């Protein structure tokens, strides 16, 4: 009985850790794409990728920064000299 409990605990832990690792990797990719699309001149796509990052992520502050930059860029692109 104890062996079954330990095996179940190990399986649950490995699933939990892999899920957290996947979320961290997706956040890293979304930050990359937010920056990439911003630099290529697509502020809407940049904002879309930055909004995929949730508030409990360590990358949330960076995502908010890209949202602000892209929002400002989108407002300025409507005006031509």
PDB file with one MODEL, atoms N, CA, C and O in Angstrom:
MODEL        1
ATOM      1  N   UNK A   1       0.825  -1.196   0.000  1.00  0.00           N
ATOM      2  CA  UNK A   1       0.000   0.000   0.000  1.00  0.00           C
ATOM      3  C   UNK A   1       0.864   1.252   0.000  1.00  0.00           C
ATOM      4  O   UNK A   1       0.570   2.206  -0.721  1.00  0.00           O
ATOM      5  N   UNK A   2       1.909   1.262   0.788  1.00  0.00           N
ATOM      6  CA  UNK A   2       2.810   2.403   0.869  1.00  0.00           C
ATOM      7  C   UNK A   2       3.531   2.623  -0.459  1.00  0.00           C
ATOM      8  O   UNK A   2       3.759   3.761  -0.870  1.00  0.00           O
ATOM      9  N   UNK A   3       3.885   1.530  -1.122  1.00  0.00           N
ATOM     10  CA  UNK A   3       4.574   1.636  -2.412  1.00  0.00           C
ATOM     11  C   UNK A   3       3.656   2.275  -3.450  1.00  0.00           C
ATOM     12  O   UNK A   3       4.106   3.103  -4.242  1.00  0.00           O
ATOM     13  N   UNK A   4       2.386   1.905  -3.458  1.00  0.00           N
ATOM     14  CA  UNK A   4       1.427   2.502  -4.394  1.00  0.00           C
ATOM     15  C   UNK A   4       1.283   3.995  -4.126  1.00  0.00           C
ATOM     16  O   UNK A   4       1.218   4.792  -5.062  1.00  0.00           O
ATOM     17  N   UNK A   5       1.235   4.367  -2.879  1.00  0.00           N
ATOM     18  CA  UNK A   5       1.113   5.782  -2.520  1.00  0.00           C
ATOM     19  C   UNK A   5       2.337   6.566  -2.981  1.00  0.00           C
ATOM     20  O   UNK A   5       2.207   7.670  -3.510  1.00  0.00           O
ATOM     21  N   UNK A   6       3.512   6.005  -2.785  1.00  0.00           N
ATOM     22  CA  UNK A   6       4.748   6.678  -3.206  1.00  0.00           C
ATOM     23  C   UNK A   6       4.798   6.813  -4.722  1.00  0.00           C
ATOM     24  O   UNK A   6       5.182   7.863  -5.238  1.00  0.00           O
ATOM     25  N   UNK A   7       4.413   5.765  -5.439  1.00  0.00           N
ATOM     26  CA  UNK A   7       4.383   5.841  -6.899  1.00  0.00           C
ATOM     27  C   UNK A   7       3.384   6.885  -7.383  1.00  0.00           C
ATOM     28  O   UNK A   7       3.673   7.642  -8.310  1.00  0.00           O
ATOM     29  N   UNK A   8       2.229   6.926  -6.766  1.00  0.00           N
ATOM     30  CA  UNK A   8       1.225   7.922  -7.133  1.00  0.00           C
ATOM     31  C   UNK A   8       1.745   9.333  -6.854  1.00  0.00           C
ATOM     32  O   UNK A   8       1.522  10.244  -7.651  1.00  0.00           O
ATOM     33  N   UNK A   9       2.418   9.511  -5.761  1.00  0.00           N
ATOM     34  CA  UNK A   9       2.994  10.805  -5.405  1.00  0.00           C
ATOM     35  C   UNK A   9       4.063  11.218  -6.409  1.00  0.00           C
ATOM     36  O   UNK A   9       4.121  12.384  -6.800  1.00  0.00           O
ATOM     37  N   UNK A  10       4.898  10.294  -6.827  1.00  0.00           N
ATOM     38  CA  UNK A  10       5.937  10.592  -7.818  1.00  0.00           C
ATOM     39  C   UNK A  10       5.341  10.971  -9.168  1.00  0.00           C
ATOM     40  O   UNK A  10       5.804  11.911  -9.814  1.00  0.00           O
ATOM     41  N   UNK A  11       4.328  10.251  -9.587  1.00  0.00           N
ATOM     42  CA  UNK A  11       3.672  10.558 -10.862  1.00  0.00           C
ATOM     43  C   UNK A  11       3.014  11.933 -10.800  1.00  0.00           C
ATOM     44  O   UNK A  11       3.135  12.726 -11.734  1.00  0.00           O
ATOM     45  N   UNK A  12       2.330  12.207  -9.716  1.00  0.00           N
ATOM     46  CA  UNK A  12       1.683  13.511  -9.559  1.00  0.00           C
ATOM     47  C   UNK A  12       2.684  14.651  -9.534  1.00  0.00           C
ATOM     48  O   UNK A  12       2.424  15.714 -10.097  1.00  0.00           O
ATOM     49  N   UNK A  13       3.801  14.450  -8.904  1.00  0.00           N
ATOM     50  CA  UNK A  13       4.839  15.474  -8.838  1.00  0.00           C
ATOM     51  C   UNK A  13       5.461  15.719 -10.202  1.00  0.00           C
ATOM     52  O   UNK A  13       5.702  16.866 -10.581  1.00  0.00           O
ATOM     53  N   UNK A  14       5.721  14.656 -10.935  1.00  0.00           N
ATOM     54  CA  UNK A  14       6.331  14.827 -12.256  1.00  0.00           C
ATOM     55  C   UNK A  14       5.386  15.537 -13.211  1.00  0.00           C
ATOM     56  O   UNK A  14       5.829  16.355 -14.017  1.00  0.00           O
ATOM     57  N   UNK A  15       4.110  15.245 -13.137  1.00  0.00           N
ATOM     58  CA  UNK A  15       3.129  15.929 -13.986  1.00  0.00           C
ATOM     59  C   UNK A  15       3.054  17.395 -13.615  1.00  0.00           C
ATOM     60  O   UNK A  15       3.000  18.255 -14.495  1.00  0.00           O
ATOM     61  N   UNK A  16       3.050  17.688 -12.352  1.00  0.00           N
ATOM     62  CA  UNK A  16       2.985  19.060 -11.883  1.00  0.00           C
ATOM     63  C   UNK A  16       4.206  19.854 -12.321  1.00  0.00           C
ATOM     64  O   UNK A  16       4.073  20.992 -12.770  1.00  0.00           O
ATOM     65  N   UNK A  17       5.375  19.277 -12.199  1.00  0.00           N
ATOM     66  CA  UNK A  17       6.605  19.970 -12.579  1.00  0.00           C
ATOM     67  C   UNK A  17       6.683  20.196 -14.082  1.00  0.00           C
ATOM     68  O   UNK A  17       7.111  21.261 -14.527  1.00  0.00           O
ATOM     69  N   UNK A  18       6.280  19.219 -14.857  1.00  0.00           N
ATOM     70  CA  UNK A  18       6.334  19.387 -16.302  1.00  0.00           C
ATOM     71  C   UNK A  18       5.333  20.438 -16.750  1.00  0.00           C
ATOM     72  O   UNK A  18       5.590  21.168 -17.707  1.00  0.00           O
ATOM     73  N   UNK A  19       4.207  20.524 -16.079  1.00  0.00           N
ATOM     74  CA  UNK A  19       3.224  21.543 -16.410  1.00  0.00           C
ATOM     75  C   UNK A  19       3.766  22.937 -16.120  1.00  0.00           C
ATOM     76  O   UNK A  19       3.578  23.854 -16.919  1.00  0.00           O
ATOM     77  N   UNK A  20       4.432  23.102 -14.991  1.00  0.00           N
ATOM     78  CA  UNK A  20       5.019  24.396 -14.644  1.00  0.00           C
ATOM     79  C   UNK A  20       6.129  24.759 -15.628  1.00  0.00           C
ATOM     80  O   UNK A  20       6.276  25.924 -15.999  1.00  0.00           O
ATOM     81  N   UNK A  21       6.896  23.780 -16.043  1.00  0.00           N
ATOM     82  CA  UNK A  21       7.963  24.036 -17.007  1.00  0.00           C
ATOM     83  C   UNK A  21       7.382  24.441 -18.359  1.00  0.00           C
ATOM     84  O   UNK A  21       7.927  25.315 -19.034  1.00  0.00           O
ATOM     85  N   UNK A  22       6.283  23.812 -18.752  1.00  0.00           N
ATOM     86  CA  UNK A  22       5.641  24.174 -20.021  1.00  0.00           C
ATOM     87  C   UNK A  22       5.097  25.593 -19.971  1.00  0.00           C
ATOM     88  O   UNK A  22       5.223  26.342 -20.939  1.00  0.00           O
ATOM     89  N   UNK A  23       4.491  25.967 -18.845  1.00  0.00           N
ATOM     90  CA  UNK A  23       3.964  27.329 -18.707  1.00  0.00           C
ATOM     91  C   UNK A  23       5.087  28.352 -18.765  1.00  0.00           C
ATOM     92  O   UNK A  23       4.938  29.399 -19.395  1.00  0.00           O
ATOM     93  N   UNK A  24       6.202  28.063 -18.118  1.00  0.00           N
ATOM     94  CA  UNK A  24       7.343  28.977 -18.135  1.00  0.00           C
ATOM     95  C   UNK A  24       7.893  29.127 -19.551  1.00  0.00           C
ATOM     96  O   UNK A  24       8.256  30.228 -19.965  1.00  0.00           O
ATOM     97  N   UNK A  25       7.954  28.034 -20.287  1.00  0.00           N
ATOM     98  CA  UNK A  25       8.444  28.086 -21.661  1.00  0.00           C
ATOM     99  C   UNK A  25       7.475  28.863 -22.562  1.00  0.00           C
ATOM    100  O   UNK A  25       7.913  29.637 -23.413  1.00  0.00           O
ATOM    101  N   UNK A  26       6.182  28.667 -22.386  1.00  0.00           N
ATOM    102  CA  UNK A  26       5.205  29.415 -23.181  1.00  0.00           C
ATOM    103  C   UNK A  26       5.278  30.910 -22.872  1.00  0.00           C
ATOM    104  O   UNK A  26       5.167  31.739 -23.775  1.00  0.00           O
ATOM    105  N   UNK A  27       5.462  31.248 -21.611  1.00  0.00           N
ATOM    106  CA  UNK A  27       5.616  32.663 -21.244  1.00  0.00           C
ATOM    107  C   UNK A  27       6.854  33.261 -21.899  1.00  0.00           C
ATOM    108  O   UNK A  27       6.818  34.384 -22.401  1.00  0.00           O
ATOM    109  N   UNK A  28       7.944  32.510 -21.892  1.00  0.00           N
ATOM    110  CA  UNK A  28       9.176  32.993 -22.501  1.00  0.00           C
ATOM    111  C   UNK A  28       8.978  33.202 -24.006  1.00  0.00           C
ATOM    112  O   UNK A  28       9.449  34.192 -24.566  1.00  0.00           O
ATOM    113  N   UNK A  29       8.285  32.274 -24.650  1.00  0.00           N
ATOM    114  CA  UNK A  29       8.021  32.405 -26.079  1.00  0.00           C
ATOM    115  C   UNK A  29       7.117  33.600 -26.371  1.00  0.00           C
ATOM    116  O   UNK A  29       7.333  34.322 -27.344  1.00  0.00           O
ATOM    117  N   UNK A  30       6.106  33.807 -25.529  1.00  0.00           N
ATOM    118  CA  UNK A  30       5.198  34.931 -25.755  1.00  0.00           C
ATOM    119  C   UNK A  30       5.906  36.273 -25.572  1.00  0.00           C
ATOM    120  O   UNK A  30       5.617  37.222 -26.301  1.00  0.00           O
ATOM    121  N   UNK A  31       6.825  36.369 -24.616  1.00  0.00           N
ATOM    122  CA  UNK A  31       7.613  37.591 -24.464  1.00  0.00           C
ATOM    123  C   UNK A  31       8.465  37.812 -25.704  1.00  0.00           C
ATOM    124  O   UNK A  31       8.561  38.932 -26.204  1.00  0.00           O
ATOM    125  N   UNK A  32       9.084  36.744 -26.201  1.00  0.00           N
ATOM    126  CA  UNK A  32       9.893  36.846 -27.411  1.00  0.00           C
ATOM    127  C   UNK A  32       9.055  37.351 -28.586  1.00  0.00           C
ATOM    128  O   UNK A  32       9.465  38.268 -29.297  1.00  0.00           O
ATOM    129  N   UNK A  33       7.870  36.744 -28.788  1.00  0.00           N
ATOM    130  CA  UNK A  33       7.025  37.150 -29.907  1.00  0.00           C
ATOM    131  C   UNK A  33       6.483  38.566 -29.724  1.00  0.00           C
ATOM    132  O   UNK A  33       6.326  39.288 -30.709  1.00  0.00           O
ATOM    133  N   UNK A  34       6.199  38.975 -28.506  1.00  0.00           N
ATOM    134  CA  UNK A  34       5.744  40.343 -28.261  1.00  0.00           C
ATOM    135  C   UNK A  34       6.819  41.335 -28.691  1.00  0.00           C
ATOM    136  O   UNK A  34       6.529  42.335 -29.349  1.00  0.00           O
ATOM    137  N   UNK A  35       8.054  41.049 -28.316  1.00  0.00           N
ATOM    138  CA  UNK A  35       9.158  41.926 -28.705  1.00  0.00           C
ATOM    139  C   UNK A  35       9.382  41.887 -30.215  1.00  0.00           C
ATOM    140  O   UNK A  35       9.571  42.928 -30.845  1.00  0.00           O
ATOM    141  N   UNK A  36       9.361  40.694 -30.791  1.00  0.00           N
ATOM    142  CA  UNK A  36       9.596  40.533 -32.224  1.00  0.00           C
ATOM    143  C   UNK A  36       8.576  41.305 -33.048  1.00  0.00           C
ATOM    144  O   UNK A  36       8.940  42.076 -33.936  1.00  0.00           O
ATOM    145  N   UNK A  37       7.292  41.094 -32.750  1.00  0.00           N
ATOM    146  CA  UNK A  37       6.259  41.774 -33.529  1.00  0.00           C
ATOM    147  C   UNK A  37       6.277  43.280 -33.311  1.00  0.00           C
ATOM    148  O   UNK A  37       5.960  44.039 -34.227  1.00  0.00           O
ATOM    149  N   UNK A  38       6.640  43.720 -32.121  1.00  0.00           N
ATOM    150  CA  UNK A  38       6.758  45.160 -31.870  1.00  0.00           C
ATOM    151  C   UNK A  38       7.855  45.753 -32.756  1.00  0.00           C
ATOM    152  O   UNK A  38       7.664  46.795 -33.382  1.00  0.00           O
ATOM    153  N   UNK A  39       8.992  45.085 -32.798  1.00  0.00           N
ATOM    154  CA  UNK A  39      10.106  45.590 -33.606  1.00  0.00           C
ATOM    155  C   UNK A  39       9.822  45.517 -35.103  1.00  0.00           C
ATOM    156  O   UNK A  39      10.386  46.296 -35.871  1.00  0.00           O
ATOM    157  N   UNK A  40       8.967  44.606 -35.529  1.00  0.00           N
ATOM    158  CA  UNK A  40       8.623  44.476 -36.944  1.00  0.00           C
ATOM    159  C   UNK A  40       7.502  45.424 -37.360  1.00  0.00           C
ATOM    160  O   UNK A  40       7.165  45.512 -38.540  1.00  0.00           O
ATOM    161  N   UNK A  41       6.927  46.132 -36.388  1.00  0.00           N
ATOM    162  CA  UNK A  41       5.891  47.101 -36.706  1.00  0.00           C
ATOM    163  C   UNK A  41       4.473  46.560 -36.648  1.00  0.00           C
ATOM    164  O   UNK A  41       3.584  47.108 -37.299  1.00  0.00           O
ATOM    165  N   UNK A  42       4.238  45.501 -35.887  1.00  0.00           N
ATOM    166  CA  UNK A  42       2.911  44.927 -35.727  1.00  0.00           C
ATOM    167  C   UNK A  42       2.492  45.021 -34.259  1.00  0.00           C
ATOM    168  O   UNK A  42       2.556  44.025 -33.539  1.00  0.00           O
ATOM    169  N   UNK A  43       2.067  46.199 -33.807  1.00  0.00           N
ATOM    170  CA  UNK A  43       1.743  46.361 -32.385  1.00  0.00           C
ATOM    171  C   UNK A  43       0.564  45.502 -31.922  1.00  0.00           C
ATOM    172  O   UNK A  43       0.543  45.063 -30.772  1.00  0.00           O
ATOM    173  N   UNK A  44      -0.407  45.257 -32.786  1.00  0.00           N
ATOM    174  CA  UNK A  44      -1.554  44.441 -32.386  1.00  0.00           C
ATOM    175  C   UNK A  44      -1.145  43.000 -32.066  1.00  0.00           C
ATOM    176  O   UNK A  44      -1.623  42.413 -31.094  1.00  0.00           O
ATOM    177  N   UNK A  45      -0.269  42.444 -32.881  1.00  0.00           N
ATOM    178  CA  UNK A  45       0.206  41.083 -32.617  1.00  0.00           C
ATOM    179  C   UNK A  45       1.072  41.050 -31.359  1.00  0.00           C
ATOM    180  O   UNK A  45       1.035  40.089 -30.590  1.00  0.00           O
ATOM    181  N   UNK A  46       1.844  42.103 -31.164  1.00  0.00           N
ATOM    182  CA  UNK A  46       2.671  42.187 -29.964  1.00  0.00           C
ATOM    183  C   UNK A  46       1.804  42.182 -28.716  1.00  0.00           C
ATOM    184  O   UNK A  46       2.090  41.469 -27.755  1.00  0.00           O
ATOM    185  N   UNK A  47       0.755  42.970 -28.734  1.00  0.00           N
ATOM    186  CA  UNK A  47      -0.167  43.027 -27.589  1.00  0.00           C
ATOM    187  C   UNK A  47      -0.848  41.681 -27.374  1.00  0.00           C
ATOM    188  O   UNK A  47      -1.015  41.249 -26.234  1.00  0.00           O
ATOM    189  N   UNK A  48      -1.240  41.018 -28.448  1.00  0.00           N
ATOM    190  CA  UNK A  48      -1.913  39.722 -28.325  1.00  0.00           C
ATOM    191  C   UNK A  48      -1.028  38.697 -27.626  1.00  0.00           C
ATOM    192  O   UNK A  48      -1.501  37.941 -26.777  1.00  0.00           O
ATOM    193  N   UNK A  49       0.241  38.671 -27.978  1.00  0.00           N
ATOM    194  CA  UNK A  49       1.149  37.715 -27.330  1.00  0.00           C
ATOM    195  C   UNK A  49       1.431  38.111 -25.885  1.00  0.00           C
ATOM    196  O   UNK A  49       1.531  37.242 -25.018  1.00  0.00           O
ATOM    197  N   UNK A  50       1.560  39.381 -25.618  1.00  0.00           N
ATOM    198  CA  UNK A  50       1.840  39.829 -24.250  1.00  0.00           C
ATOM    199  C   UNK A  50       0.645  39.570 -23.332  1.00  0.00           C
ATOM    200  O   UNK A  50       0.829  39.292 -22.147  1.00  0.00           O
ATOM    201  N   UNK A  51      -0.553  39.656 -23.853  1.00  0.00           N
ATOM    202  CA  UNK A  51      -1.742  39.419 -23.025  1.00  0.00           C
ATOM    203  C   UNK A  51      -1.932  37.953 -22.658  1.00  0.00           C
ATOM    204  O   UNK A  51      -2.713  37.648 -21.756  1.00  0.00           O
ATOM    205  N   UNK A  52      -1.251  37.053 -23.319  1.00  0.00           N
ATOM    206  CA  UNK A  52      -1.352  35.635 -22.990  1.00  0.00           C
ATOM    207  C   UNK A  52      -0.667  35.314 -21.662  1.00  0.00           C
ATOM    208  O   UNK A  52      -0.900  34.250 -21.088  1.00  0.00           O
ATOM    209  N   UNK A  53       0.163  36.213 -21.176  1.00  0.00           N
ATOM    210  CA  UNK A  53       0.894  35.977 -19.935  1.00  0.00           C
ATOM    211  C   UNK A  53       0.032  36.409 -18.761  1.00  0.00           C
ATOM    212  O   UNK A  53      -0.432  37.547 -18.707  1.00  0.00           O
ATOM    213  N   UNK A  54      -0.177  35.511 -17.836  1.00  0.00           N
ATOM    214  CA  UNK A  54      -1.066  35.720 -16.691  1.00  0.00           C
ATOM    215  C   UNK A  54      -0.368  36.460 -15.553  1.00  0.00           C
ATOM    216  O   UNK A  54       0.861  36.449 -15.479  1.00  0.00           O
ATOM    217  N   UNK A  55      -1.132  37.104 -14.660  1.00  0.00           N
ATOM    218  CA  UNK A  55      -0.536  37.873 -13.553  1.00  0.00           C
ATOM    219  C   UNK A  55       0.337  37.069 -12.596  1.00  0.00           C
ATOM    220  O   UNK A  55       1.199  37.653 -11.939  1.00  0.00           O
ATOM    221  N   UNK A  56       0.156  35.783 -12.491  1.00  0.00           N
ATOM    222  CA  UNK A  56       0.972  34.993 -11.568  1.00  0.00           C
ATOM    223  C   UNK A  56       2.308  34.562 -12.186  1.00  0.00           C
ATOM    224  O   UNK A  56       3.076  33.848 -11.542  1.00  0.00           O
ATOM    225  N   UNK A  57       2.589  34.975 -13.393  1.00  0.00           N
ATOM    226  CA  UNK A  57       3.831  34.624 -14.069  1.00  0.00           C
ATOM    227  C   UNK A  57       4.950  35.593 -13.676  1.00  0.00           C
ATOM    228  O   UNK A  57       4.694  36.779 -13.467  1.00  0.00           O
ATOM    229  N   UNK A  58       6.178  35.103 -13.576  1.00  0.00           N
ATOM    230  CA  UNK A  58       7.298  36.002 -13.306  1.00  0.00           C
ATOM    231  C   UNK A  58       7.555  36.975 -14.458  1.00  0.00           C
ATOM    232  O   UNK A  58       8.216  37.995 -14.263  1.00  0.00           O
ATOM    233  N   UNK A  59       7.051  36.680 -15.635  1.00  0.00           N
ATOM    234  CA  UNK A  59       7.237  37.538 -16.807  1.00  0.00           C
ATOM    235  C   UNK A  59       6.109  38.556 -16.983  1.00  0.00           C
ATOM    236  O   UNK A  59       6.044  39.240 -18.005  1.00  0.00           O
ATOM    237  N   UNK A  60       5.235  38.657 -16.005  1.00  0.00           N
ATOM    238  CA  UNK A  60       4.068  39.531 -16.143  1.00  0.00           C
ATOM    239  C   UNK A  60       4.476  41.000 -16.283  1.00  0.00           C
ATOM    240  O   UNK A  60       3.880  41.726 -17.079  1.00  0.00           O
ATOM    241  N   UNK A  61       5.472  41.443 -15.531  1.00  0.00           N
ATOM    242  CA  UNK A  61       5.915  42.843 -15.619  1.00  0.00           C
ATOM    243  C   UNK A  61       6.446  43.156 -17.016  1.00  0.00           C
ATOM    244  O   UNK A  61       6.174  44.226 -17.561  1.00  0.00           O
ATOM    245  N   UNK A  62       7.194  42.235 -17.588  1.00  0.00           N
ATOM    246  CA  UNK A  62       7.701  42.436 -18.948  1.00  0.00           C
ATOM    247  C   UNK A  62       6.552  42.464 -19.952  1.00  0.00           C
ATOM    248  O   UNK A  62       6.577  43.241 -20.906  1.00  0.00           O
ATOM    249  N   UNK A  63       5.556  41.628 -19.740  1.00  0.00           N
ATOM    250  CA  UNK A  63       4.397  41.604 -20.635  1.00  0.00           C
ATOM    251  C   UNK A  63       3.653  42.939 -20.578  1.00  0.00           C
ATOM    252  O   UNK A  63       3.256  43.474 -21.613  1.00  0.00           O
ATOM    253  N   UNK A  64       3.464  43.473 -19.378  1.00  0.00           N
ATOM    254  CA  UNK A  64       2.790  44.768 -19.234  1.00  0.00           C
ATOM    255  C   UNK A  64       3.592  45.862 -19.938  1.00  0.00           C
ATOM    256  O   UNK A  64       3.016  46.762 -20.549  1.00  0.00           O
ATOM    257  N   UNK A  65       4.911  45.782 -19.851  1.00  0.00           N
ATOM    258  CA  UNK A  65       5.765  46.758 -20.517  1.00  0.00           C
ATOM    259  C   UNK A  65       5.570  46.706 -22.027  1.00  0.00           C
ATOM    260  O   UNK A  65       5.460  47.749 -22.671  1.00  0.00           O
ATOM    261  N   UNK A  66       5.526  45.514 -22.597  1.00  0.00           N
ATOM    262  CA  UNK A  66       5.320  45.390 -24.044  1.00  0.00           C
ATOM    263  C   UNK A  66       3.926  45.840 -24.455  1.00  0.00           C
ATOM    264  O   UNK A  66       3.750  46.400 -25.537  1.00  0.00           O
ATOM    265  N   UNK A  67       2.945  45.604 -23.613  1.00  0.00           N
ATOM    266  CA  UNK A  67       1.589  46.074 -23.914  1.00  0.00           C
ATOM    267  C   UNK A  67       1.571  47.601 -23.955  1.00  0.00           C
ATOM    268  O   UNK A  67       0.979  48.194 -24.857  1.00  0.00           O
ATOM    269  N   UNK A  68       2.214  48.232 -22.984  1.00  0.00           N
ATOM    270  CA  UNK A  68       2.261  49.702 -22.962  1.00  0.00           C
ATOM    271  C   UNK A  68       3.001  50.253 -24.168  1.00  0.00           C
ATOM    272  O   UNK A  68       2.538  51.203 -24.800  1.00  0.00           O
ATOM    273  N   UNK A  69       4.151  49.663 -24.493  1.00  0.00           N
ATOM    274  CA  UNK A  69       4.919  50.135 -25.655  1.00  0.00           C
ATOM    275  C   UNK A  69       4.121  49.991 -26.945  1.00  0.00           C
ATOM    276  O   UNK A  69       4.053  50.922 -27.748  1.00  0.00           O
ATOM    277  N   UNK A  70       3.521  48.831 -27.136  1.00  0.00           N
ATOM    278  CA  UNK A  70       2.779  48.584 -28.368  1.00  0.00           C
ATOM    279  C   UNK A  70       1.523  49.449 -28.434  1.00  0.00           C
ATOM    280  O   UNK A  70       1.124  49.872 -29.519  1.00  0.00           O
ATOM    281  N   UNK A  71       0.897  49.718 -27.292  1.00  0.00           N
ATOM    282  CA  UNK A  71      -0.284  50.579 -27.277  1.00  0.00           C
ATOM    283  C   UNK A  71       0.098  51.998 -27.670  1.00  0.00           C
ATOM    284  O   UNK A  71      -0.617  52.653 -28.429  1.00  0.00           O
ATOM    285  N   UNK A  72       1.218  52.466 -27.155  1.00  0.00           N
ATOM    286  CA  UNK A  72       1.692  53.804 -27.519  1.00  0.00           C
ATOM    287  C   UNK A  72       2.059  53.865 -28.991  1.00  0.00           C
ATOM    288  O   UNK A  72       1.785  54.860 -29.662  1.00  0.00           O
ATOM    289  N   UNK A  73       2.670  52.818 -29.490  1.00  0.00           N
ATOM    290  CA  UNK A  73       3.059  52.748 -30.899  1.00  0.00           C
ATOM    291  C   UNK A  73       1.823  52.758 -31.798  1.00  0.00           C
ATOM    292  O   UNK A  73       1.814  53.414 -32.839  1.00  0.00           O
ATOM    293  N   UNK A  74       0.801  52.044 -31.402  1.00  0.00           N
ATOM    294  CA  UNK A  74      -0.427  51.990 -32.185  1.00  0.00           C
ATOM    295  C   UNK A  74      -1.127  53.339 -32.246  1.00  0.00           C
ATOM    296  O   UNK A  74      -1.713  53.688 -33.270  1.00  0.00           O
ATOM    297  N   UNK A  75      -1.071  54.101 -31.156  1.00  0.00           N
ATOM    298  CA  UNK A  75      -1.682  55.424 -31.139  1.00  0.00           C
ATOM    299  C   UNK A  75      -0.935  56.394 -32.033  1.00  0.00           C
ATOM    300  O   UNK A  75      -1.551  57.220 -32.707  1.00  0.00           O
ATOM    301  N   UNK A  76       0.394  56.301 -32.045  1.00  0.00           N
ATOM    302  CA  UNK A  76       1.200  57.226 -32.834  1.00  0.00           C
ATOM    303  C   UNK A  76       1.143  56.919 -34.320  1.00  0.00           C
ATOM    304  O   UNK A  76       1.360  57.813 -35.138  1.00  0.00           O
ATOM    305  N   UNK A  77       0.859  55.680 -34.686  1.00  0.00           N
ATOM    306  CA  UNK A  77       0.866  55.322 -36.108  1.00  0.00           C
ATOM    307  C   UNK A  77      -0.317  55.933 -36.862  1.00  0.00           C
ATOM    308  O   UNK A  77      -0.319  55.918 -38.093  1.00  0.00           O
ATOM    309  N   UNK A  78      -1.318  56.469 -36.166  1.00  0.00           N
ATOM    310  CA  UNK A  78      -2.463  57.074 -36.838  1.00  0.00           C
ATOM    311  C   UNK A  78      -2.154  58.493 -37.341  1.00  0.00           C
ATOM    312  O   UNK A  78      -2.904  59.043 -38.148  1.00  0.00           O
ATOM    313  N   UNK A  79      -1.078  59.068 -36.874  1.00  0.00           N
ATOM    314  CA  UNK A  79      -0.731  60.438 -37.234  1.00  0.00           C
ATOM    315  C   UNK A  79       0.450  60.454 -38.195  1.00  0.00           C
ATOM    316  O   UNK A  79       1.473  59.809 -37.968  1.00  0.00           O
ATOM    317  N   UNK A  80       0.279  61.202 -39.262  1.00  0.00           N
ATOM    318  CA  UNK A  80       1.355  61.322 -40.259  1.00  0.00           C
ATOM    319  C   UNK A  80       1.737  62.782 -40.373  1.00  0.00           C
ATOM    320  O   UNK A  80       0.904  63.679 -40.246  1.00  0.00           O
ATOM    321  N   UNK A  81       3.023  62.996 -40.618  1.00  0.00           N
ATOM    322  CA  UNK A  81       3.501  64.383 -40.779  1.00  0.00           C
ATOM    323  C   UNK A  81       3.522  64.767 -42.238  1.00  0.00           C
ATOM    324  O   UNK A  81       3.893  65.892 -42.576  1.00  0.00           O
TER     325      UNK A  81
ENDMDL
END
